[in-house]
Amino acid sequence: MQQLSGQDASFVYLETPHTPMHIGSVGIYDPSTAPGGFVRFKDILDFIGSRLGGARSFRQRLVRLPFDLDHPYWIEDPDFDLEYHVRHIALPKPGDWRQLCIQVARLHSRPLDLSKPLWEFIIVEGLDNIEGLPPGCFALVAKVHHAAIDGMSGVEMSAAVHDLSPDKPNRIANDDWKADDLPGVSDLLIKSYFNSLRKPLQFAETMARGIPGLARLGQSVSKGDVSIANQRPAPKTRLNGKVGPHRVFDAAPFPLADIRAIKDAVPGATVNDAILAIVGGGLRHYLLGKGELPAESMTAMAPISVRAEGEKAALGNLVSAMVVGLGTHIADPLERLRHVHAEAVNSKALTNAVGARTLTDYSQFMPAGLSGIAARLYTRLGAANQHAPVFNTVVTNVPGSRVPLYFAGARMVGMYGLGPIFDSMGLINTIYSYVDTIAISFTADRDAMPDPAAYAAALQMAYEELKAAALPVAVAPKKSAKGG
């Protein structure tokens, strides 16, 4: 039995019926590479069943204390049922990209059952009319609660169900796995009591680690190495109010080689900087089209992994964050990239001065029961409509495989990400790279963004403008196929 960290538990407490806190992905597969040229749902069930030992999240469920007096625990689920977690649907004809996006958004909007292991795989067949893909492809829509994984630890689950060649047999099931008995309430309350006795000492230790960081921050500001001049609330937009229960999803894929060439146009810039500049340009075009572009730069929160080398397979979340200006107020695309790069350098310096891991450790002391009450009250009162947001959107980068992957023998031909949204932040951009493609996929509140295809087109326009500015001799690019 393992207790959740404060950061992991926060995703449980902050969940409401309108703001489920799971992340997800959409993998698209060509079954022609599988033995016999096709994959049956029964084959997929057997395949996943043979891989359950590859990731602990598959068979672990939460046990919560009465009134959330302390953070929950993970136990090995004594009632685990694979067929509950792996499901099967099909798109009606013609089976095009827009139908898939609508179905993915509908699936992603539904909360997970917190009394069971916190994941679902939905096989979606009938992808017969998507540009760039052969007929007969299927999608794997994955949903995993953010309390169980972040983008990096999610690699463990992905690795468990993917191979580097199509002819890998099913693995031998992990016979060492044993279910746990459900702990009694009295046992949990006793653990909570002793945890509360240790909290003051733990808090003092975290504070002691944080004080030198504050001193370093003061020195960096006084020397001019770090600027806090632009640290202010983000401008209010249509994307930053109370969110509803419905979602939209779409994506814009680009050649990874182009993004790398674009970032080289600004000395020191990274692939992440180039992607942030495209997101900034996409938001600029989208909001200009509605006559709603704010005069000030919009901002993005970008998660930063703080995993040590020995924690690559650790369960849960080990992340901090930085806030970066997206340059939405800048019309010139190359100047926007320079602005984003400078903002990213400064934000990283701010986070590093205090200590990203120390900032993460403070979440351990979040009051358990009060956090959930505060989240529900915040939603019920519509408080997000009454104040400026801390940031406008999230841009999170999930590194993918540089070589082709196979699921039950079927070759992956495209991969996209999904994420949670919440009151005051109704748009999350998930960046996923796979082989030679990098895709900006996004999840948004349907009331705030009823036209996701327009935002996808705006991202495409921002990419083309930035490429033309950074690589003026390049031929105008063609629109990328959805399959990568």
TAZI-V679690 format. One record per backbone hydrogen bond with DSSP energy under -0.5 kcal/mol. NH is the residue of the N-H (numbers start at 0). CO is the residue of the C=O. If there is no record, write none. Layout:
nh=(NH:NH)
co=(CO:CO)
//
This chain:
nh=(1:3:8:9:10:10:11:11:12:13:14:15:18:22:23:24:25:26:27:28:29:30:32:33:36:37:43:44:45:46:47:48:49:50:51:53:54:57:58:59:60:62:64:67:68:72:73:74:76:76:79:83:84:84:85:86:86:88:90:94:99:100:101:102:103:104:105:106:107:108:109:113:115:117:118:119:120:121:122:122:123:123:124:124:126:127:128:130:132:136:136:137:138:139:140:140:141:141:142:143:144:145:147:148:149:153:154:155:156:157:158:159:160:160:161:162:167:174:176:179:187:188:189:190:191:192:193:194:195:196:197:198:199:201:202:203:204:205:206:207:208:209:210:211:212:213:214:215:216:217:218:219:220:221:222:223:223:224:225:230:231:233:239:247:249:251:253:255:257:258:259:260:261:262:263:264:265:266:268:273:274:275:276:277:278:279:280:281:282:283:284:285:286:287:288:289:290:291:299:300:301:301:302:303:305:310:311:313:315:319:321:323:325:329:330:335:336:337:338:339:340:341:342:343:344:345:346:347:348:349:350:351:352:353:354:358:359:360:361:362:363:364:365:368:370:370:371:372:373:374:375:376:377:378:379:380:381:382:384:385:386:391:392:393:394:395:397:397:398:405:406:407:409:410:411:412:413:415:417:421:423:424:425:427:428:429:429:430:430:431:431:432:433:434:436:437:438:439:440:440:441:442:443:444:445:448:453:454:455:456:457:458:459:460:461:462:463:464:465:466:467:468:469:470:473:481:482:483)
co=(73:71:4:5:6:7:7:8:8:9:11:18:15:143:417:141:415:139:413:137:410:28:29:30:33:34:39:40:41:42:43:44:45:47:48:50:51:54:55:56:74:72:69:64:65:62:1:60:58:74:76:80:80:81:81:84:120:122:124:91:95:96:97:98:99:100:101:102:103:104:106:111:112:59:116:142:84:140:86:120:121:138:88:122:136:125:94:128:129:126:133:28:123:26:121:138:24:139:119:22:117:20:144:144:315:149:151:152:152:153:154:155:156:157:158:405:164:172:173:75:183:184:185:186:187:188:189:190:191:192:193:194:195:197:198:199:200:201:202:203:204:205:206:207:208:209:210:211:212:213:214:215:216:217:218:219:220:219:219:227:229:388:236:443:441:439:437:435:254:254:255:256:257:258:259:261:262:264:265:269:270:271:272:273:274:275:276:277:278:279:280:281:282:283:284:286:287:286:323:392:299:321:300:319:317:307:308:310:147:303:301:299:297:326:328:331:332:333:334:335:336:337:338:339:340:341:342:343:344:345:346:347:348:349:350:354:355:356:357:359:360:361:362:67:366:367:367:368:369:370:371:372:373:374:375:376:378:377:381:382:383:298:298:426:300:428:395:430:396:162:409:405:406:29:404:27:27:25:23:424:240:421:238:442:393:427:440:395:428:429:438:397:436:400:433:253:431:251:429:438:249:427:247:425:245:444:450:450:451:452:453:454:455:456:457:458:459:460:461:462:463:464:465:466:470:130:130:480)
//
